[in-house]
Amino acid sequence: MTEITTNRACVWVGPRKLEVQERPIKPLGDNDVLVKVISTGICGSDCHNWESASVSKQLVLGHESSGVIEQVGPAVKDRVVGQRVAVEPGFACMECEFCLRGDPNVCADLKYCGLDPTDGTLCQFATVRASMTVPIPDNVSWEEAGAIQPLAIAVQLGRRAALNSHQTLAIFGCGPLGLLILAVAKAYGVRKVVMFDIEQTRVDFAVKYGADAGIVSPKRDEGVEALAFAQDYAKQIIKEHDVGNGFDVTVEASGAEACSQMAICMLKNGGTCIQAGLGKPLTSVPLFLLTARELNIKGTVRYTPGCFADAIDLLSRKKIDLKPLITSTYPLTKCAEAFEAQHARKDIKIVIMNQE
């Protein structure tokens, strides 16, 4: 084992201001491992912290990390030095009613890497519980390993939607989350996937990545009532794309109110809408349709036990290819440039190489 002489970290120091700072390494507990972090994807929530003026301290950002185990605590039996692992970034209490029923993603006392005030993993070394690490086979590249965490989120969404081979699916939003949901849906054999976005380049990318159709969503004209617009557009899409009485499942992955309305209107009777995008705190949706057509709306957040393992298995067996999504990599020493690029939305997925 080599001597550790540095632990550079990407640290928020003010709105849209980052510094690379040396940070101490947290001592190992009995059940902890020390991970030499190799790669970390940048997420929208990282950018939210980056832009914020209300972060409570100089916070280490990042939570989509993978690396190599450098040290193991004395009580750790199922992890070894040199093992490649992804890091699950949620610190669930494992004692509340939600954790005990198997839903640590909605833990009553959840702490999360890179979410104020808990330091993240955009650093060279991170001390975490051994149980928070999931082994990665050698045939998964480090660039892909930096996007395992958002893929696990898409796997969880697939569970919430009960995705399967006979279904039709509409996805609103062709950003990283929408594209990862597409990848999972295709891996599960979903029959038809239609994707929507307001940017033509993202729609085009979605089609190249496997969507059966990609559509630039129209803007509602002034004077046209929102619900009438959504219902008329839904009828048009359902007919044009031959999905019978509507889609089996719709996923709102943009956070836009208009997309939430369309996602509900495009469902067939008894269909399911999964709300994944984070939009306004209060959004107007046609609730009367839920009753009249026995629709379902489900939220989804983070991941549950086994999602990381499923995501890694899909990558390892080549059922999903993340490489086309990773459009830029940056060294940790240039993390400020990486966040500016993420803000500019010119890339699909940016991965930072933590040891560079």
Secondary structure, DSSP 8 states (H G I E B T S, - for coil): -------EEEEEEETTEEEEEE-------TTEEEEEEEEEE--HHHHHHHH-S--SS--B---EEEEEEEEE-TT--S--TT-EEEE--EE--S-SHHHHTT-GGG-TT-EETTSTTS--S-BSEEEEEGGGEEE--TTS-HHHHTTHHHHHHHHHHHHHHT--TT-EEEEE--SHHHHHHHHHHHHTT-SEEEEEES-HHHHHHHHHTT-SEEEE-----TTS-HHHHHHHHHHHHHHHTT-TTSEEEEEE-S--HHHHHHHHHTEEEEEEEEE-S---SS----HHHHHHHT-EEEE--S--TTHHHHHHHHHHTTSS--GGGEEEEEEGGGHHHHHHHHHHT--SEEEEETT-
